[in-house]
Amino acid sequence: MTRDEAVTLLQSRLSRSNDTTIASSIVLEMRFVQEQILEKSATLPWFLISDSINLSTTSGSELMAVPTNVGSVTGRDFLRELEQDSMYIQDPIDLTWIQLEKDDLNALHNYYGDLTGQPKKYALINGYYHLFPIPDAVYAIKTRVYLREPRLTTNIENKWLSEAADLLIAETGIFMAENYLRDAGIVASFRDAVMQARQRLQIVHEAREHAARIYSMGGEDN
């Protein structure tokens, strides 16, 4: 579903199909919902998880920028690290990938100071990874993270619209009903729709988590 299709559908649900002036407001509210509500939630959906991203250090600098415009797609920027994944550095000699440990920046500064070498640990502050020891060469790094979806500034279909259009439309509907229509009944209806959409998303998430996994009793193979 494209952005404009979602806008048309929401107009219909708001009984404002012929109101051309409200369409632009829906677009703005839909962008707000995606960027400020859904992508800043405590939990994020699977479809925001990136493939493996290749980064590289800068010799003599502890700083390495977080991924932005991944895949040359404007707006596909770093949101958050994965809970179950981390960052890996390639050993330049045997080419194996070694997991980097995350730590507190002050602790890393106090422990390593200006020591240089192959990084072993990192901290994440705002838009930069801080690597320690400070890289003494260019090292290959790979990671997987949550990424923002492209913003709905044009008539595109991003993953919020292809995977969770029900949630995006319902959340936007709440803002429209509260702030434009001032209709408590419609607000309540959209709140119910949000709850159902979130439940559906959670069920799909859990199904994906458990698919193809083999469980055993007591940690033994059966």
C-alpha positions, -999 to 999 in steps of 0.1 A, spaced: 0 0 0 14 34 -10 12 65 12 -15 81 -9 -36 49 -9 -33 49 29 -43 85 31 -74 78 9 -84 49 31 -81 69 62 -101 98 47 -128 72 40 -127 59 76 -130 95 89 -159 101 66 -140 128 49 -135 113 14 -144 145 -4 -124 168 19 -92 176 -2 -78 199 25 -76 172 51 -54 150 30 -23 171 35 -29 171 73 -31 133 72 3 131 54 19 152 81 3 133 109 13 100 93 49 111 91 48 122 127 34 88 138 60 69 120 90 90 130 80 101 166 57 73 178 64 40 161 101 43 155 107 55 190 87 27 207 103 6 234 101 -24 212 107 -23 174 94 -48 148 115 -73 129 111 -55 96 133 -26 108 163 -50 113 190 -45 88 211 -71 69 247 -72 79 262 -37 75 299 -32 67 317 -3 84 354 5 88 374 23 115 397 53 110 433 48 120 441 71 150 405 79 158 382 63 184 351 75 165 331 56 139 298 70 127 266 49 130 251 37 97 232 63 76 214 61 42 220 24 42 218 9 8 220 44 -6 184 49 6 179 84 20 165 82 55 174 46 62 194 57 93 205 40 125 177 38 151 190 13 178 213 -16 183 198 -51 183 193 -67 217 206 -101 206 233 -90 182 264 -68 184 293 -55 165 322 -76 151 357 -67 140 377 -87 115 411 -99 126 435 -87 99 457 -118 102 434 -148 103 404 -129 89 381 -143 117 353 -121 131 356 -112 168 328 -98 188 334 -64 203 321 -59 239 300 -29 248 310 -8 278 306 25 295 325 53 277 341 68 309 352 33 320 368 27 286 386 61 286 399 54 321 411 19 313 426 24 278 434 61 277 453 68 245 464 32 240 462 22 203 457 -13 188 430 -36 175 398 -25 192 382 -49 217 354 -28 232 332 1 222 306 26 236 278 41 217 271 78 223 247 97 201 257 92 165 291 76 171 307 44 182 338 49 204 363 21 199 390 10 223 419 6 221 419 34 196 423 18 161 459 17 149 449 8 114 418 5 92 397 -24 105 367 -40 89 336 -39 111 302 -55 106 269 -51 125 232 -55 123 209 -27 137 174 -13 136 170 12 108 145 39 102 122 34 72 122 61 44 101 90 54 67 94 38 75 127 21 66 113 -13 41 87 -25 61 56 -17 55 23 1 79 18 29 78 -13 53 55 4 77 29 4 49 37 -30 35 40 -48 69 20 -28 94 -4 -5 75 -32 -13 99 -11 1 128 2 32 110 -33 41 98 -50 35 131 -24 55 151 -27 83 126 -65 81 128 -63 88 166 -45 120 160 -69 131 132 -100 123 153 -86 140 184 -72 171 169 -92 177 137 -126 161 141 -128 162 179 -149 131 179 -145 109 210 -164 80 194 -140 78 164 -111 82 187 -122 52 207 -127 32 175 -92 39 164 -78 31 198 -94 -4 195 -79 -7 160 -44 2 174 -47 -25 200 -57 -51 175 -29 -41 151 -3 -43 179 -15 -77 189 -13 -89 153 22 -75 150 32 -92 182 18 -126 171 37 -123 138 69 -113 156 67 -143 180 59 -167 151 90 -155 133 111 -159 165 100 -195 169 99 -206 133 124 -234 124 138 -235 159 144 -268 176 137 -270 213 149 -297 237 143 -306 273 170 -299 298 193 -285 272 200 -320 256 195 -329 220 166 -352 213 
